[in-house]
Amino acid sequence: MISFIVPAYNEERLLGATLDALRAAALAIGEPYELIVADDGSTDRTAAIAAHHGAILVSVAHRQIAATRNSGARKANGDWLIFVDADTLVSEAVVRSAVEALRSGAVGGGAAVEFDGTVPLYARLLLPVLVWSFRWAGLAAGCFLFCTRHSFAAVGGFDEAFYGAEELVMSRALKRHGRFVVLRQAVITSGRKADECVDDRVRRRLRHRERHLVESILGRAVRTRERCNAPASLAHDHGLRSEVTLPASGRPRAISGRRRHPATTSTQAPRR
């Protein structure tokens, strides 16, 4: 059986879609499943939404995602544990590939990641590099990680000494116990993570560089357009030719941007 474990804190806006996607994926591949929501002290309707979607509700007050995930895992009955963030959509293809990997002997794994909604330019540029780096290093992104119950117990679950990057620590621990795979299929997670993954100082620097890049591109485009729309007299004033000549072959040849060289008079006597 698959145990989907979803840690959540004030996720009333996105949790319902996440649970619906997990249910649809499990039904599509024909595997028994259970939904577990570990509610870490939410003050909104997170708990009510979890109950409405038929999830097992685990109420905690850790305010730490590693401990919250572990609390959810302790309530799980399945042999396969899949940890999914409350703002992440998982498709049938991802769940099917994860189950196939576990059946073939893998101890755990992760998946590629895509952002939904509008994200900063720097995030769109960096994401492919990060996805490739995680796959090359054999590490799972935090929004989606799966493993067997046996391997989870063997490594002692998520290390609660870490308040961030706990999924990377978990990935390395699982790799010491067996084969760890990063699926090529991608989960879709909230674009807000693009800003949450960097601190304020780095975010401001990246946004400044992004604005500078956009302004530079727009400025170059405007200057190019102005040159293209310049009157012919201006081109002649600068000694430029923009006419089209017709050589002896009959094919038109465009000459643009060349300087007109003044004619020179030869002082050599003609050969006899």
KELO-26404 format. One line per 5 residues: number of its first residue (from 0); their letters; for each residue x, y, z of N, C-alpha, C. Coordinates in steps of 0.05 Angstrom, whole numbers, plus 32768, in hexadecimal, padded with zeros to 4 digits. Layout:
NUM = A = X/Y/Z/X/Y/Z/X/Y/Z ~ ... $
***
This chain:
0 = MISFI = 8011/7FE8/8000/8000/8000/8000/8011/8019/8000 ~ 8008/802E/7FF2/8016/8047/7FF2/800B/8059/8008 ~ 801D/8065/8018/8015/8079/802B/801F/8094/8022 ~ 800C/80A5/801A/8014/80C1/8012/8014/80D2/802B ~ 802A/80DE/8032/802D/80ED/804A/8032/810A/8043 $
5 = VPAYN = 801F/811B/804B/801F/8138/8043/8022/8149/805B ~ 8039/8155/8060/803C/8169/8076/802F/8183/806E ~ 8022/8190/8080/8013/81A9/8078/8013/81BD/808F ~ 8015/81D6/8087/8011/81EC/809A/8003/8203/808B ~ 7FEA/8208/8093/7FDA/821D/8086/7FD9/821A/8068 $
10 = EERLL = 7FD0/8203/805F/7FD0/81FD/8042/7FB3/81F9/8037 ~ 7FA0/8208/8042/7F85/8204/803A/7F80/820A/801C ~ 7F91/821B/8010/7F8D/8223/7FF4/7F95/820D/7FE1 ~ 7FAA/81FD/7FE8/7FB6/81EA/7FD4/7FB3/81CD/7FDC ~ 7FAD/81C8/7FF5/7FAD/81AC/7FFF/7F99/819B/7FF0 $
15 = GATLD = 7F81/81A5/7FEB/7F6C/8195/7FDE/7F75/818A/7FC3 ~ 7F81/819B/7FB3/7F8A/8193/7F98/7FA0/817E/7F9B ~ 7FB2/8181/7FAE/7FC7/816D/7FB2/7FBC/8152/7FB9 ~ 7FA8/8151/7FCB/7F9C/8137/7FD3/7F8C/812B/7FBC ~ 7F7E/813B/7FAD/7F6F/8131/7F96/7F82/8125/7F82 $
20 = ALRAA = 7F99/8131/7F7D/7FAC/8127/7F69/7FB8/810C/7F73 ~ 7FBE/810A/7F8C/7FC9/80F1/7F97/7FB4/80DA/7F95 ~ 7F9B/80E0/7F9C/7F87/80CC/7F9A/7F83/80C3/7F7D ~ 7F82/80D5/7F6B/7F7E/80CE/7F4F/7F96/80BD/7F44 ~ 7FAE/80C4/7F4C/7FC6/80B5/7F44/7FC5/8098/7F4E $
25 = ALAIG = 7FBE/8095/7F68/7FBE/807A/7F74/7FA8/8069/7F67 ~ 7F90/8075/7F62/7F7B/8066/7F55/7F82/805E/7F39 ~ 7F90/8070/7F2B/7F97/806A/7F0F/7FAA/8052/7F0D ~ 7FBC/804F/7F20/7FCF/8039/7F1E/7FC5/8020/7F2D ~ 7FAE/8023/7F3A/7FA2/800C/7F47/7FB0/8002/7F60 $
30 = EPYEL = 7FBC/8014/7F6F/7FCA/800D/7F88/7FB9/8016/7FA0 ~ 7FB8/8005/7FB4/7FAB/800F/7FCD/7FBB/8025/7FD9 ~ 7FAE/8038/7FE7/7FBC/804F/7FF0/7FAE/805B/8009 ~ 7FBC/806D/8016/7FB0/807D/802C/7FBC/8099/802A ~ 7FAC/80AC/8032/7FB5/80C8/8033/7FB8/80D0/8050 $
35 = IVADD = 7FCF/80DB/8056/7FD5/80E4/8072/7FDE/8101/8070 ~ 7FD0/8112/807F/7FD7/812E/8081/7FE1/8133/809D ~ 7FFB/813C/809F/8006/8143/80B9/8004/8161/80BB ~ 7FF0/816A/80CA/7FEA/8186/80CD/7FFA/8192/80E4 ~ 800D/81A4/80DD/8020/81AE/80F1/8016/81C9/80FC $
40 = GSTDR = 8000/81C8/810B/7FF7/81DF/8119/7FEA/81F4/8108 ~ 7FDC/81EC/80F2/7FCF/81FF/80E0/7FB9/820F/80EF ~ 7FB6/8228/80E7/7FA1/8239/80F2/7F8B/823F/80DE ~ 7F8C/8233/80C6/7F78/8237/80B2/7F67/821D/80AF ~ 7F5C/8217/8098/7F4A/8200/8094/7F59/81E7/808A $
45 = TAAIA = 7F73/81E6/808E/7F83/81CF/8085/7F78/81B5/808F ~ 7F73/81B3/80A9/7F69/819A/80B5/7F4E/8192/80AA ~ 7F3C/81A6/80A6/7F21/81A0/809C/7F23/8196/807F ~ 7F35/81A2/806F/7F38/8199/8053/7F43/817D/8052 ~ 7F56/8177/8063/7F61/815B/8064/7F4B/8147/806B $
50 = AHHGA = 7F3B/814E/807F/7F25/813B/8086/7F11/8138/8070 ~ 7F0A/814E/8062/7EF7/814E/804C/7F00/813C/8036 ~ 7F1B/813A/8031/7F26/8129/801C/7F2C/810D/8025 ~ 7F23/8106/803D/7F26/80EB/8047/7F42/80E4/8050 ~ 7F52/80F7/8057/7F6D/80F2/8060/7F6E/80EC/807E $
55 = ILVSV = 7F81/80DC/8086/7F87/80D8/80A2/7F95/80F1/80AD ~ 7F8A/80FD/80C1/7F95/8117/80CB/7FA7/8111/80E3 ~ 7FBF/811B/80E2/7FD2/811A/80F8/7FD8/8136/8101 ~ 7FCF/813E/8118/7FD3/8159/8122/7FEB/815B/8134 ~ 7FFE/816C/812C/8017/8170/813C/801C/818E/813F $
60 = AHRQI = 8030/8195/814E/8038/81B1/8151/8056/81B3/8153 ~ 8063/81A8/813E/8080/81A8/813E/808B/81C2/8132 ~ 807D/81CD/811E/8087/81E3/810E/80A3/81DC/8103 ~ 80A5/81C4/80FA/80BE/81BA/80ED/80B5/81A4/80DA ~ 80BD/81A6/80C1/80B3/8194/80AD/80BE/8177/80B0 $
65 = AATRN = 80D7/8174/80B9/80E2/815A/80BD/80D3/814A/80D2 ~ 80CE/8157/80E9/80BF/814A/80FE/80A2/8144/80F6 ~ 8096/8157/80E6/807B/8153/80DD/8079/813C/80CA ~ 808B/8139/80B8/808C/8122/80A6/808E/8108/80B6 ~ 80A0/8108/80C9/80A3/80F0/80D9/808A/80E8/80E8 $
70 = SGARK = 807C/80FD/80F2/8063/80F7/8100/804E/80EA/80ED ~ 804D/80F4/80D5/803B/80E9/80C1/8043/80CC/80BA ~ 805D/80C7/80B8/8067/80AC/80B1/8060/8098/80C7 ~ 8060/80A1/80E0/805A/808E/80F6/803D/8084/80F5 ~ 802B/8093/80E7/800F/808B/80E5/800B/807B/80CB $
75 = ANGDW = 801F/8078/80BB/801C/806B/80A1/801A/804C/80A4 ~ 8009/8040/8093/8006/8023/8092/8012/8016/8079 ~ 801A/8027/8066/8024/801C/804D/8041/8013/804E ~ 8049/8002/803B/8065/7FFA/8038/8075/800E/8028 ~ 8067/801F/8019/8074/8034/8009/806B/804F/8013 $
80 = LIFVD = 807E/8060/801A/8078/807A/8025/807F/808F/8010 ~ 806C/80A0/8009/8071/80B6/7FF6/806A/80D1/8004 ~ 807F/80E1/8008/807C/80FB/8015/8078/8111/8000 ~ 8062/811F/8003/805B/8133/7FEF/8054/814D/7FFD ~ 805F/8163/7FF4/8058/817D/8000/803B/8184/7FF9 $
85 = ADTLV = 802E/8194/800B/8012/819A/8008/800C/81AC/7FF0 ~ 8021/81B8/7FE4/801D/81CA/7FCD/8027/81BD/7FB3 ~ 8028/81A2/7FB2/8035/8194/7F9C/8021/8181/7F8F ~ 8020/8182/7F74/800F/8170/7F65/801F/8159/7F5A ~ 8016/8140/7F5F/8025/8128/7F56/8013/8119/7F42 $
90 = SEAVV = 801E/8112/7F2B/800F/8105/7F16/800F/80E7/7F19 ~ 7FFE/80DA/7F0A/7FFE/80BD/7F09/8019/80B2/7F00 ~ 8025/80BF/7EEC/803F/80B6/7EE1/8055/80B6/7EF7 ~ 8055/80CA/7F08/8069/80CC/7F1D/8065/80B5/7F32 ~ 804C/80B1/7F3B/8046/809D/7F4E/804C/8081/7F43 $
95 = RSAVE = 8045/807D/7F2A/804A/8063/7F1D/8068/805D/7F1C ~ 8078/8071/7F14/8095/806D/7F12/80A1/8069/7F2E ~ 8097/8077/7F42/80A1/8073/7F5D/809C/8056/7F67 ~ 8084/804D/7F62/807D/8031/7F6B/808E/801D/7F5C ~ 8092/8021/7F42/80A2/800E/7F32/80BF/800E/7F3C $
100 = ALRSG = 80CA/8026/7F44/80E5/8027/7F4E/80E7/8018/7F68 ~ 80D3/801B/7F7A/80D4/800D/7F94/80D1/7FEF/7F90 ~ 80C0/7FE7/7F7D/80BD/7FCA/7F78/80D6/7FBE/7F6C ~ 80E5/7FCE/7F5E/80FE/7FC3/7F51/8115/7FC4/7F64 ~ 8111/7FCB/7F7D/8127/7FCA/7F91/8132/7FE4/7F9B $
105 = AVGGG = 8129/7FFA/7F91/8133/8014/7F9B/8129/8019/7FB8 ~ 813A/8026/7FC8/8132/802C/7FE3/8122/8046/7FE5 ~ 8125/8057/7FD0/8117/8070/7FD1/811F/8081/7FB9 ~ 8115/809A/7FB8/811B/80AB/7FA2/810B/80C5/7FA3 ~ 810E/80D5/7F8D/8101/80EE/7F8B/80F7/80F2/7F6E $
110 = AAVEF = 80F2/810A/7F66/80E9/8110/7F4B/80F2/812B/7F42 ~ 80F0/8130/7F28/80F5/814B/7F1E/80E0/815D/7F28 ~ 80E4/8177/7F26/80D2/818B/7F30/80CD/81A1/7F1B ~ 80B4/81AA/7F1A/80AC/81C1/7F0A/809C/81D4/7F1C ~ 809E/81EE/7F16/808F/8202/7F25/8075/8208/7F16 $
115 = DGTVP = 8060/820D/7F25/8047/8217/7F18/8045/8235/7F1C ~ 8033/8241/7F0D/802F/825E/7F10/8046/826F/7F06 ~ 8046/8288/7F0E/805B/829B/7F06/8072/829A/7F1A ~ 808A/8296/7F0F/80A2/8295/7F1F/80B6/82A9/7F14 ~ 80C8/82B2/7F25/80DC/82C6/7F1B/80ED/82BA/7F05 $
120 = LYARL = 80F8/82CC/7EF5/8108/82C3/7EDE/8120/82B2/7EE7 ~ 812D/82BB/7EFE/8145/82AD/7F07/813D/8290/7F0F ~ 8125/828C/7F19/811D/8271/7F20/8119/825F/7F07 ~ 810D/826B/7EF2/8109/825C/7ED9/8124/8254/7ECD ~ 8138/8265/7ED0/8152/8260/7EC4/8161/824B/7ED5 $
125 = LLPVL = 815E/824D/7EEF/816D/823B/7F01/8161/821F/7F04 ~ 8147/821D/7F01/813A/8204/7F06/8145/81EC/7EF6 ~ 8149/81EF/7EDC/8154/81D8/7ECD/816F/81CF/7ED8 ~ 8180/81E3/7EE0/819A/81DC/7EEB/8197/81CD/7F06 ~ 8184/81D7/7F16/8180/81C9/7F30/8176/81AD/7F2D $
130 = VWSFR = 8163/81A9/7F1A/8158/818F/7F15/816D/817C/7F0C ~ 817E/8185/7EF9/8194/8174/7EF0/81A8/816E/7F06 ~ 81AE/8182/7F17/81C1/817F/7F2D/81B7/816A/7F41 ~ 819D/816C/7F48/8191/8159/7F5B/8192/813D/7F50 ~ 818C/813A/7F36/818C/811F/7F2A/81A9/8114/7F2A $
135 = WAGLA = 81BC/8125/7F22/81D8/811C/7F21/81E2/8114/7F3D ~ 81DA/8124/7F51/81E3/811E/7F6C/81D2/8108/7F7A ~ 81BB/8100/7F6D/81AA/80EC/7F79/819C/80F6/7F92 ~ 8190/810E/7F91/8183/811A/7FA8/8166/8120/7FA1 ~ 8154/811E/7FB4/8138/8124/7FB0/8132/8141/7FB9 $
140 = AGCFL = 8121/814E/7FA9/8117/8168/7FB1/8103/8164/7FC8 ~ 8100/8178/7FD9/80F0/8174/7FF1/80D3/8170/7FEC ~ 80C8/8179/7FD6/80AB/8178/7FD2/80A2/815B/7FCB ~ 80B4/8149/7FC4/80AC/812E/7FBD/80C3/811B/7FC3 ~ 80BF/8108/7FD5/80D3/80F4/7FDC/80C4/80DA/7FE3 $
145 = FCTRH = 80CE/80C3/7FD9/80C1/80AA/7FDF/80D6/8096/7FE8 ~ 80CD/8082/7FF8/80DF/806D/8002/80CE/8056/800C ~ 80DB/8040/8012/80CD/8029/801E/80CC/802E/803C ~ 80B8/8021/8049/80B6/8023/8066/80CF/8019/8073 ~ 80DA/8003/8069/80F2/7FF7/8075/810A/800A/8074 $
150 = SFAAV = 810E/8017/805D/8125/8029/805B/8120/8042/806C ~ 8108/804B/806E/8101/8062/807F/8109/805C/809C ~ 8101/8045/80A5/8108/803D/80C1/8126/8039/80C4 ~ 8133/802F/80AF/8150/802A/80B1/8160/8043/80B5 ~ 8157/8059/80A9/8167/8072/80AB/815C/8083/80C2 $
155 = GGFDE = 8147/807B/80CF/813C/808A/80E5/812A/80A1/80DD ~ 8120/80A1/80C5/810E/80B6/80BB/811D/80CF/80B5 ~ 810F/80E5/80B2/811B/80FF/80AD/812A/8109/80C6 ~ 8142/8113/80C2/8152/811D/80D8/8146/8137/80E3 ~ 813C/8136/80FB/812F/814D/8107/8142/8162/8112 $
160 = AFYGA = 815C/815D/810F/816F/8171/8116/8171/8187/8101 ~ 8165/8182/80EA/8166/8195/80D3/814B/81A2/80D0 ~ 814C/81BD/80CE/8133/81CD/80C9/8131/81D4/80AC ~ 8143/81CC/809C/8143/81D1/807F/8155/81BD/8072 ~ 8150/81B8/8058/8160/81A5/8048/815F/8189/8054 $
165 = EELVM = 814A/8183/8063/8149/8168/806F/8145/8152/805A ~ 8139/8159/8043/8136/8146/802E/8150/813E/8022 ~ 8163/8150/8021/817E/8149/8017/818D/8136/802A ~ 818A/813B/8044/8196/812A/8058/8189/810E/8056 ~ 816E/810E/8052/8160/80F4/8050/8169/80E5/8037 $
170 = SRALK = 816C/80F4/8021/8175/80E7/8008/8190/80D9/800B ~ 81A2/80E7/8018/81BD/80DC/801B/81BC/80C4/802E ~ 81AB/80C5/8043/81A9/80AF/8055/819D/8096/8047 ~ 8189/809A/8036/817D/8084/8028/8191/8078/8014 ~ 81A1/8089/8007/81B4/807F/7FF4/81C8/806C/8000 $
175 = RHGRF = 81CD/8070/801A/81E0/805D/8027/81D4/8042/802C ~ 81BA/803F/8028/81AC/8026/802D/81A4/8018/8014 ~ 81A8/8025/7FFD/81A1/8017/7FE4/819E/802B/7FCD ~ 8190/8022/7FB8/818E/8032/7FA0/8179/8048/7FA4 ~ 8181/8060/7F9D/8170/8078/7FA0/816D/8084/7F84 $
180 = VVLRQ = 8154/8088/7F7A/814F/8091/7F5F/8142/80AC/7F5F ~ 8148/80BC/7F4A/813A/80D5/7F46/812B/80D2/7F2B ~ 8111/80D2/7F2D/8100/80CD/7F15/8103/80E4/7F01 ~ 8100/80DD/7EE7/8100/80F2/7ED3/80E5/8100/7ED2 ~ 80D0/80F3/7EDA/80B6/8100/7EDB/80B6/8116/7EF1 $
185 = AVITS = 80A7/812B/7EEC/80A8/8142/7EFE/808E/8146/7F0E ~ 8091/814F/7F26/807A/8158/7F36/8078/8176/7F32 ~ 8060/8181/7F36/805C/819E/7F33/8057/81AA/7F4F ~ 8068/81BC/7F56/8066/81C8/7F71/8062/81E6/7F6F ~ 8059/81F2/7F84/8052/820F/7F84/806A/8220/7F7D $
190 = GRKAD = 8065/8234/7F6C/807B/8247/7F65/8085/8257/7F7C ~ 8077/8258/7F92/8080/8267/7FA9/809B/825C/7FB4 ~ 80A0/8242/7FAE/80B9/8237/7FB8/80D1/8244/7FAA ~ 80CD/8250/7F93/80E3/825D/7F85/80EF/8273/7F96 ~ 80DE/8281/7FA5/80E8/8296/7FB7/80F0/828B/7FD2 $
195 = ECVDD = 80E2/8276/7FDB/80E8/826B/7FF6/8103/825D/7FF8 ~ 810E/8254/7FE1/8126/8245/7FE2/813F/8257/7FE4 ~ 813C/8271/7FE3/8153/8283/7FE7/814C/8298/7FFC ~ 8161/82A2/8009/815C/82B6/801E/8157/82D1/8012 ~ 814F/82E5/8022/8147/82FF/8018/815E/830D/8009 $
200 = RVRRR = 8176/830B/8014/818D/8319/8008/8193/830E/7FEC ~ 8193/82F4/7FE9/8198/82E8/7FCF/8181/82ED/7FBD ~ 8168/82ED/7FC7/8151/82F2/7FB6/8152/830E/7FAA ~ 8159/8322/7FBB/815B/833D/7FB1/8171/8340/7F9C ~ 8187/8333/7FA0/819D/8334/7F8C/8194/8327/7F72 $
205 = LRHRE = 8187/8310/7F73/817E/8303/7F5B/8169/8314/7F4C ~ 8157/8320/7F5B/8142/8330/7F4E/814F/8349/7F41 ~ 8163/8354/7F4E/8171/836B/7F42/817E/8364/7F28 ~ 818C/834D/7F28/8199/8344/7F0F/8184/833E/7EFA ~ 816D/8333/7F02/8157/832D/7EEF/814D/8347/7EE2 $
210 = RHLVE = 8149/835C/7EF2/813F/8375/7EE7/8154/8381/7ED4 ~ 816E/837F/7EDC/8183/838A/7ECB/8184/837C/7EB0 ~ 8181/8361/7EB1/8181/8352/7E98/816A/835A/7E86 ~ 8152/835C/7E91/813A/8363/7E81/813E/837F/7E76 ~ 8147/8392/7E86/814B/83AE/7E7C/815F/83AF/7E66 $
215 = SILGR = 8175/839F/7E69/8189/839E/7E54/817E/8393/7E3A ~ 816F/837E/7E3B/8163/8372/7E23/8150/8386/7E16 ~ 813E/8393/7E26/812B/83A6/7E1B/8139/83BE/7E0F ~ 814E/83C8/7E1C/815D/83DF/7E12/816A/83D8/7DF7 ~ 8175/83C0/7DF5/8182/83B8/7DDC/816D/83B6/7DC6 $
220 = AVRTR = 8156/83AC/7DCC/8141/83A9/7DB8/8138/83C4/7DAE ~ 8135/83D8/7DC1/812C/83F3/7DB9/8141/8400/7DA7 ~ 815B/83FD/7DAE/8170/8409/7D9E/8171/83FD/7D82 ~ 816D/83E3/7D80/816D/83D5/7D66/8156/83DF/7D55 ~ 813E/83E3/7D62/8127/83EC/7D53/812C/8409/7D49 $
225 = ERCNA = 8138/8419/7D5A/813D/8435/7D51/8150/8436/7D39 ~ 8164/8425/7D39/8177/8424/7D23/8169/841B/7D09 ~ 8157/8407/7D0C/8149/83FC/7CF5/8136/8411/7CE9 ~ 812B/8423/7CFA/8118/8437/7CF1/8125/8452/7CEA ~ 8140/8452/7CEB/814E/846C/7CE6/8149/8474/7CC9 $
230 = PASLA = 8145/848E/7CC2/8142/8497/7CA6/815B/8493/7C96 ~ 8156/8492/7C7B/816D/848C/7C6A/8182/84A2/7C6B ~ 8179/84BC/7C70/818D/84D2/7C71/81A0/84CE/7C88 ~ 8196/84C2/7C9F/81A7/84BD/7CB6/81BC/84A9/7CAF ~ 81B4/8494/7CA0/81C7/8480/7C98/81DD/848C/7C86 $
235 = HDHGL = 81D5/849E/7C73/81E9/84AB/7C62/81FB/84BD/7C72 ~ 81F0/84CA/7C86/8201/84DC/7C97/8217/84CD/7CA4 ~ 8212/84B3/7CAB/8226/84A3/7CB8/8236/8492/7CA5 ~ 8233/8498/7C8B/8243/848A/7C77/823B/846D/7C74 ~ 8222/8466/7C78/8219/844A/7C76/8209/8446/7C5D $
240 = RSEVT = 820C/842E/7C52/81FD/8426/7C3A/81E8/8411/7C42 ~ 81CF/8415/7C38/81BA/8402/7C3E/81AB/83F9/7C25 ~ 81B8/8400/7C0D/81AA/83F9/7BF5/81AF/83DC/7BEE ~ 819F/83D2/7BDB/81A3/83B7/7BD0/81AE/83B9/7BB5 ~ 81C4/83AC/7BB0/81D1/83AC/7B96/81CB/8393/7B87 $
245 = LPASG = 81CD/8395/7B6C/81C7/837E/7B5C/81E0/8377/7B4D ~ 81EF/8362/7B55/8207/835A/7B47/8201/834E/7B2C ~ 8217/8347/7B1E/8215/833C/7B03/8206/8322/7B03 ~ 8207/8313/7B19/81F9/82F9/7B19/81DB/82FC/7B19 ~ 81D1/8314/7B1F/81B4/8318/7B1F/81A7/8314/7B3A $
250 = RPRAI = 81B7/830A/7B4E/81AC/8306/7B69/81B0/831F/7B7A ~ 819B/8327/7B88/819E/833F/7B99/81B2/833A/7BAF ~ 81C1/834F/7BB6/81D4/834C/7BCC/81D0/8365/7BDE ~ 81C9/835F/7BF7/81C5/8376/7C0A/81DF/837D/7C16 ~ 81E4/8397/7C17/81FC/83A1/7C24/81F2/83B4/7C39 $
255 = SGRRR = 81F7/83AD/7C52/81EC/83BD/7C68/8202/83C1/7C7D ~ 8204/83D9/7C87/8216/83DE/7C9D/8233/83E2/7C94 ~ 8239/83E3/7C7A/8255/83E8/7C71/825A/8406/7C6F ~ 8272/840E/7C75/8279/842A/7C70/8280/842E/7C53 ~ 8278/8445/7C49/827E/844C/7C2D/829A/8456/7C2C $
260 = HPATT = 82AC/8449/7C1D/82C7/8452/7C1B/82CA/8466/7C04 ~ 82D8/847C/7C08/82DB/848F/7BF2/82EB/8483/7BDB ~ 82E3/848B/7BC3/82F1/8480/7BAB/830E/848A/7BAB ~ 8320/847A/7BA2/833C/8481/7BA1/8345/8481/7B84 ~ 8357/8492/7B7E/8361/8495/7B62/837C/8487/7B60 $
265 = STQAP = 8380/8475/7B4F/8398/8466/7B4C/83AD/8477/7B3E ~ 83C5/8477/7B47/83DB/8486/7B3B/83EC/8474/7B29 ~ 83E5/845A/7B29/83F5/8448/7B19/83EE/844B/7AFB ~ 8402/8448/7AEA/83FD/8449/7ACD/83F2/842F/7AC5 ~ 83DF/842E/7AB2/83D4/8415/7AA9/83E9/8404/7A9C $
270 = RR = 83E5/83EA/7AA0/83F8/83D7/7A94/83F3/83D5/7A76 ~ 8409/83D2/7A68/8408/83CF/7A4B/8408/83B2/7A43 $
***
